[in-house]
Amino acid sequence: MSEPGDVWLTTSRLVLRRPRQADLGDYVRLHTDPRGYRHKPAAMPSPAQCEERLAHDVAGWEDEGIGYVAVLARDSGRVIGWAGLRVEREHGPAHLNLYFRLGPESHGLGYGRELARALVGWAAEHRPDLPVTATVAPVNAASLATCRAAGLFEIGRRVHPLFPDDEPDVILELPAVRPVSHVDDDLREELLDLWVAVNDSGGAVGFVGSAPRNDVGARLDGHLARVGRGESVLGLMRDPTGVLRGMGFWDHLDRLPLARTATLLRFMVDPAVQGRNLGRVLLGGLVAVVRSERPDVEVLRLDYRGGTGVGHFYESCGWTEVGRVPRSLWLGGDDYRDDVEMARRVDGSALVADGRR
């Protein structure tokens, strides 16, 4: 099993821990099973190559503080795969390469999607300096689907240097989340288009259902005015083609007693890409934004409308429910909802009451 200091990430069913030389047996077992290479048999390494690659993975963690890891099933403690994010400097500027390999007995259980989503969510929050990419053989439909479900978009093709006669590999990249301090008329229209689309799709972002464009625009202008006065930070998520896919505002007053707290407002994702993990990517990226733009902020807050089902999502991203006012939101007729408040620390450590550390 894992020592506490070895654990990097956990999901509902998996533990991702740093590699060890003692993993060689499991590494060879996972990487020399022909069933895992039916799309590209020539890519299967020998046991000697596995030993070299494992040593490289162990050294990578020492050098970069990030890399490929052992994937364990939480219920059994058994190593069922190998995955992670490794800093690569080939094929252009430095980037994080997303990698995942599961033993054939673990295929078809949703593990690949679970760990890929967790990995890119971590990267959006903790390594926004490097783009996340993945390289997949076009015949590997399952891996392509996993990458797209994790939030990556296809950006091109590349011939594999070791297999030049094969069909070029598919290159995918994760959307980036960045702060924006100046909003011109064109960007305002993009933001407004996104907010209206979210409302029209049934999203609960400041309005009850669809709302007139002018009303949404007036609300947006209020937020943009706060950005202009330095009272709010705007973060945007764009896919690799530049299309706006999400946004959120951090409200922050740099005066006592709330100088160390920021509140997330108008968090929204393009409904056209719902279900692709981009909510997790955006939320992680926005934490990175507030960390860089407001380094004195320690505690983050948000609230949401009960009955939307988003509470479990926020909890999975490290947020904790800290308050709830039952039936305090009236949406018309007999539709009453709870007003729910959540919080987390910027550094991810546990919330402790009464200001104690």
C-alpha positions as CSV (number, residue, x, y, z in Angstrom):
1,M,0.0,0.0,0.0
2,S,0.9,3.7,0.0
3,E,2.7,5.7,2.6
4,P,0.9,9.0,3.3
5,G,3.8,11.1,1.8
6,D,3.7,9.1,-1.4
7,V,0.1,9.8,-2.3
8,W,-0.3,12.5,-5.0
9,L,-4.0,12.4,-5.9
10,T,-7.0,10.4,-4.9
11,T,-10.4,9.9,-6.5
12,S,-13.5,8.1,-5.4
13,R,-12.0,4.7,-6.4
14,L,-8.3,5.3,-7.1
15,V,-5.1,6.3,-5.4
16,L,-2.2,7.8,-7.5
17,R,1.1,7.6,-5.7
18,R,4.7,8.3,-6.6
19,P,6.7,5.5,-8.3
20,R,9.2,3.3,-6.6
21,Q,11.9,1.0,-7.8
22,A,10.0,-1.7,-6.0
23,D,7.2,-1.2,-8.6
24,L,9.2,-2.9,-11.3
25,G,7.2,-6.2,-11.2
26,D,3.9,-4.3,-11.6
27,Y,5.4,-2.0,-14.2
28,V,6.5,-4.9,-16.3
29,R,3.2,-6.7,-15.9
30,L,1.3,-3.6,-17.0
31,H,3.6,-2.6,-19.9
32,T,4.3,-6.0,-21.5
33,D,0.8,-7.4,-21.8
34,P,0.1,-7.7,-25.5
35,R,-3.6,-7.1,-24.9
36,G,-2.7,-3.5,-24.1
37,Y,-1.0,-2.9,-27.4
38,R,-3.5,-4.2,-29.9
39,H,-3.6,-0.8,-31.7
40,K,0.2,-0.6,-31.9
41,P,1.9,-3.9,-31.1
42,A,5.4,-2.6,-32.0
43,A,5.2,-0.1,-29.2
44,M,5.3,-2.7,-26.4
45,P,8.5,-2.4,-24.5
46,S,10.8,-5.3,-23.4
47,P,11.3,-6.0,-19.7
48,A,14.7,-4.3,-19.9
49,Q,13.1,-1.2,-21.4
50,C,10.5,-1.2,-18.7
51,E,13.3,-1.1,-16.1
52,E,14.9,1.9,-17.8
53,R,11.5,3.7,-18.1
54,L,10.6,3.1,-14.4
55,A,14.0,4.5,-13.4
56,H,13.3,7.5,-15.6
57,D,9.9,8.0,-13.9
58,V,11.4,7.8,-10.4
59,A,14.1,10.3,-11.4
60,G,11.5,12.6,-13.0
61,W,9.8,13.1,-9.7
62,E,13.1,14.0,-8.1
63,D,13.9,16.5,-10.8
64,E,10.5,18.0,-11.7
65,G,8.3,17.3,-8.7
66,I,5.8,15.7,-11.0
67,G,5.6,12.8,-13.4
68,Y,4.1,9.4,-14.0
69,V,2.7,7.4,-11.0
70,A,1.3,4.0,-9.9
71,V,-2.5,3.8,-10.0
72,L,-3.9,1.7,-7.2
73,A,-7.5,0.5,-6.6
74,R,-8.6,2.0,-3.3
75,D,-10.6,-1.2,-2.3
76,S,-7.7,-3.7,-2.8
77,G,-4.5,-1.6,-2.8
78,R,-3.5,-3.4,-6.0
79,V,-1.6,-1.6,-8.7
80,I,-4.0,-1.5,-11.7
81,G,-2.3,1.0,-13.9
82,W,0.3,3.7,-14.6
83,A,-0.6,7.3,-15.4
84,G,0.3,10.9,-14.7
85,L,1.6,14.2,-16.1
86,R,5.2,14.5,-17.2
87,V,7.1,17.6,-18.3
88,E,8.1,17.2,-21.9
89,R,10.4,19.5,-23.8
90,E,10.4,17.8,-27.2
91,H,8.2,18.9,-30.1
92,G,8.1,22.6,-29.2
93,P,7.8,24.5,-25.9
94,A,7.6,22.7,-22.6
95,H,4.3,21.0,-21.8
96,L,2.7,18.4,-19.6
97,N,2.1,15.2,-21.3
98,L,-1.0,13.3,-20.1
99,Y,-0.5,9.6,-19.9
100,F,-2.6,6.7,-18.7
101,R,-2.4,2.9,-19.1
102,L,-4.6,0.4,-17.3
103,G,-4.3,-3.3,-17.1
104,P,-6.7,-5.1,-19.4
105,E,-8.6,-6.5,-16.4
106,S,-9.5,-2.9,-15.5
107,H,-10.8,-1.8,-18.9
108,G,-14.4,-0.8,-19.3
109,L,-14.9,0.3,-15.7
110,G,-14.5,4.0,-16.2
111,Y,-11.1,4.2,-14.4
112,G,-9.4,5.9,-17.3
113,R,-11.9,8.7,-17.4
114,E,-11.8,9.1,-13.6
115,L,-8.1,9.4,-13.4
116,A,-7.7,11.6,-16.5
117,R,-10.2,14.1,-15.2
118,A,-8.5,14.3,-11.9
119,L,-5.1,14.8,-13.5
120,V,-6.1,17.6,-15.7
121,G,-8.0,19.3,-12.9
122,W,-4.9,19.2,-10.8
123,A,-2.8,20.6,-13.6
124,A,-5.2,23.5,-14.2
125,E,-4.9,24.6,-10.6
126,H,-1.3,23.8,-9.8
127,R,0.6,24.0,-13.1
128,P,-1.1,26.7,-15.2
129,D,2.3,27.7,-16.5
130,L,2.4,24.6,-18.8
131,P,-0.2,23.5,-21.4
132,V,-1.5,19.9,-21.0
133,T,-1.4,17.8,-24.1
134,A,-1.9,14.1,-25.0
135,T,-0.8,12.1,-28.0
136,V,-3.1,9.2,-29.1
137,A,-3.1,6.8,-32.1
138,P,-6.2,7.6,-34.2
139,V,-7.3,3.9,-34.1
140,N,-7.4,4.0,-30.3
141,A,-11.0,5.2,-30.0
142,A,-11.2,4.5,-26.3
143,S,-8.2,6.7,-25.4
144,L,-9.4,9.4,-27.6
145,A,-12.8,9.4,-25.9
146,T,-11.2,9.5,-22.5
147,C,-9.1,12.5,-23.5
148,R,-12.1,14.4,-24.8
149,A,-14.2,13.5,-21.8
150,A,-11.4,14.9,-19.6
151,G,-11.7,18.2,-21.4
152,L,-9.0,18.1,-24.1
153,F,-9.5,19.3,-27.7
154,E,-7.9,18.0,-30.9
155,I,-5.3,20.5,-32.2
156,G,-3.6,18.6,-35.0
157,R,-1.7,15.5,-36.1
158,R,1.9,14.4,-35.8
159,V,3.9,11.5,-37.3
160,H,5.3,9.3,-34.6
161,P,9.2,9.3,-35.0
162,L,9.4,5.6,-34.2
163,F,6.5,4.6,-36.4
164,P,6.7,6.8,-39.5
165,D,4.5,4.5,-41.6
166,D,1.6,4.6,-39.2
167,E,-1.3,7.1,-39.5
168,P,-0.2,10.3,-37.7
169,D,-1.1,10.5,-34.1
170,V,-3.8,12.8,-32.8
171,I,-2.6,15.7,-30.6
172,L,-5.0,17.1,-28.0
173,E,-4.7,20.0,-25.7
174,L,-6.5,21.3,-22.6
175,P,-8.2,24.7,-22.5
176,A,-6.3,27.4,-20.6
177,V,-7.7,29.6,-17.9
178,R,-6.2,33.1,-17.7
179,P,-6.9,36.4,-15.9
180,V,-8.1,39.4,-17.9
181,S,-7.8,42.9,-16.7
182,H,-9.1,44.8,-19.8
183,V,-12.4,44.1,-21.5
184,D,-13.1,45.8,-24.8
185,D,-16.4,45.8,-26.7
186,D,-15.7,42.6,-28.6
187,L,-14.9,40.7,-25.4
188,R,-17.9,42.1,-23.6
189,E,-20.1,40.6,-26.4
190,E,-18.4,37.2,-26.0
191,L,-19.0,37.3,-22.3
192,L,-22.6,38.3,-22.8
193,D,-23.2,35.6,-25.5
194,L,-21.9,33.0,-23.0
195,W,-24.0,34.2,-20.1
196,V,-27.2,34.3,-22.3
197,A,-26.5,30.8,-23.6
198,V,-26.0,29.5,-20.1
199,N,-29.3,31.1,-19.0
200,D,-31.2,29.7,-22.0
201,S,-29.9,26.2,-21.3
202,G,-31.3,26.3,-17.8
203,G,-28.2,27.4,-15.9
204,A,-28.7,29.1,-12.5
205,V,-26.3,32.1,-12.9
206,G,-28.0,35.1,-11.4
207,F,-31.3,34.6,-13.2
208,V,-34.3,32.3,-13.1
209,G,-34.3,30.7,-16.5
210,S,-33.9,32.7,-19.7
211,A,-33.6,36.5,-19.3
212,P,-33.6,39.4,-21.7
213,R,-30.2,40.1,-23.2
214,N,-30.3,43.7,-22.0
215,D,-30.9,42.6,-18.4
216,V,-28.0,40.2,-18.5
217,G,-25.8,42.9,-20.1
218,A,-26.6,45.3,-17.3
219,R,-25.6,42.7,-14.7
220,L,-22.4,41.9,-16.6
221,D,-21.5,45.6,-16.8
222,G,-21.8,45.8,-13.0
223,H,-19.2,43.1,-12.7
224,L,-16.9,44.6,-15.3
225,A,-17.1,47.9,-13.5
226,R,-15.8,46.2,-10.4
227,V,-13.0,44.7,-12.5
228,G,-12.1,48.2,-13.7
229,R,-11.9,49.4,-10.1
230,G,-9.7,46.6,-9.0
231,E,-12.4,45.1,-6.8
232,S,-12.8,41.9,-8.9
233,V,-10.7,39.6,-11.0
234,L,-12.0,38.1,-14.2
235,G,-10.8,34.7,-15.3
236,L,-11.6,33.2,-18.7
237,M,-11.3,29.7,-20.1
238,R,-10.6,29.4,-23.9
239,D,-10.2,26.2,-25.9
240,P,-7.1,25.8,-28.1
241,T,-8.8,27.5,-31.0
242,G,-9.6,30.6,-28.9
243,V,-13.3,30.0,-28.4
244,L,-14.6,31.2,-25.0
245,R,-15.7,28.2,-23.0
246,G,-16.1,29.5,-19.4
247,M,-15.6,32.4,-17.0
248,G,-15.8,33.5,-13.4
249,F,-15.3,36.6,-11.2
250,W,-13.4,36.7,-8.0
251,D,-14.8,39.5,-5.8
252,H,-12.2,40.8,-3.4
253,L,-12.2,43.9,-1.2
254,D,-8.7,44.7,0.0
255,R,-9.7,46.0,3.4
256,L,-10.5,44.5,6.8
257,P,-12.0,42.2,7.7
258,L,-12.3,40.5,4.3
259,A,-8.8,41.3,2.9
260,R,-7.9,37.6,3.0
261,T,-11.1,36.3,1.4
262,A,-12.3,36.2,-2.2
263,T,-15.8,35.1,-3.4
264,L,-16.4,33.4,-6.7
265,L,-19.3,34.8,-8.7
266,R,-20.9,34.0,-12.1
267,F,-19.1,30.7,-12.5
268,M,-20.3,29.3,-15.8
269,V,-19.3,26.9,-18.6
270,D,-20.4,26.9,-22.2
271,P,-23.4,24.5,-22.4
272,A,-22.2,23.3,-25.8
273,V,-19.3,21.5,-23.9
274,Q,-21.2,20.4,-20.8
275,G,-20.1,16.9,-19.6
276,R,-16.5,17.3,-20.7
277,N,-14.9,18.0,-17.3
278,L,-14.5,21.7,-18.2
279,G,-16.2,22.8,-15.0
280,R,-13.4,21.1,-13.0
281,V,-10.8,22.6,-15.3
282,L,-12.3,26.1,-15.0
283,L,-12.7,25.9,-11.3
284,G,-9.1,24.7,-10.8
285,G,-7.9,27.3,-13.2
286,L,-9.7,30.1,-11.4
287,V,-8.1,29.0,-8.1
288,A,-4.7,29.4,-9.9
289,V,-5.9,32.9,-11.1
290,V,-6.7,34.1,-7.6
291,R,-3.5,32.7,-6.3
292,S,-1.5,34.6,-8.8
293,E,-3.5,37.8,-8.9
294,R,-4.4,38.1,-5.2
295,P,-1.5,36.4,-3.4
296,D,-2.7,37.7,0.0
297,V,-6.1,35.8,-0.3
298,E,-6.2,32.7,1.9
299,V,-9.9,31.7,1.9
300,L,-12.3,31.2,-1.0
301,R,-16.1,31.3,-0.9
302,L,-19.0,30.6,-3.2
303,D,-22.7,30.0,-2.9
304,Y,-25.1,28.1,-5.1
305,R,-28.8,27.5,-5.5
306,G,-30.0,24.2,-3.9
307,G,-31.6,21.6,-6.2
308,T,-29.1,22.1,-9.0
309,G,-27.0,19.0,-8.0
310,V,-23.7,20.9,-8.1
311,G,-22.8,20.4,-4.4
312,H,-21.1,17.0,-5.0
313,F,-19.1,18.6,-7.9
314,Y,-17.8,21.3,-5.6
315,E,-17.0,18.8,-2.9
316,S,-15.0,16.7,-5.3
317,C,-13.0,19.8,-6.1
318,G,-12.0,20.3,-2.5
319,W,-14.8,22.7,-1.3
320,T,-16.7,22.2,1.9
321,E,-20.3,23.2,2.7
322,V,-20.1,25.7,5.6
323,G,-23.7,27.0,5.7
324,R,-27.2,26.5,4.3
325,V,-30.3,28.6,4.7
326,P,-33.3,26.3,3.8
327,R,-36.0,27.6,1.5
328,S,-34.5,31.1,1.5
329,L,-34.5,31.4,-2.4
330,W,-37.9,31.7,-4.1
331,L,-38.0,31.0,-7.8
332,G,-41.7,31.5,-8.2
333,G,-44.9,29.5,-7.4
334,D,-44.1,26.9,-4.8
335,D,-40.4,26.5,-5.9
336,Y,-38.3,27.3,-2.9
337,R,-34.6,26.4,-2.8
338,D,-31.8,26.4,-0.2
339,D,-29.1,29.0,-0.3
340,V,-25.9,27.0,0.2
341,E,-22.4,28.4,1.0
342,M,-19.2,26.6,0.4
343,A,-15.5,27.5,1.2
344,R,-12.0,26.2,0.8
345,R,-8.5,27.4,1.5
346,V,-6.4,28.6,-1.5
347,D,-3.6,26.2,-0.5
348,G,-6.0,23.2,-0.2
349,S,-5.4,22.6,3.5
350,A,-8.3,21.9,5.8
351,L,-10.7,24.6,7.0
352,V,-10.3,25.1,10.8
353,A,-12.9,27.0,12.9
354,D,-12.2,30.2,14.9
355,G,-9.1,31.2,12.9
356,R,-6.9,28.5,14.4
357,R,-4.3,26.9,12.2
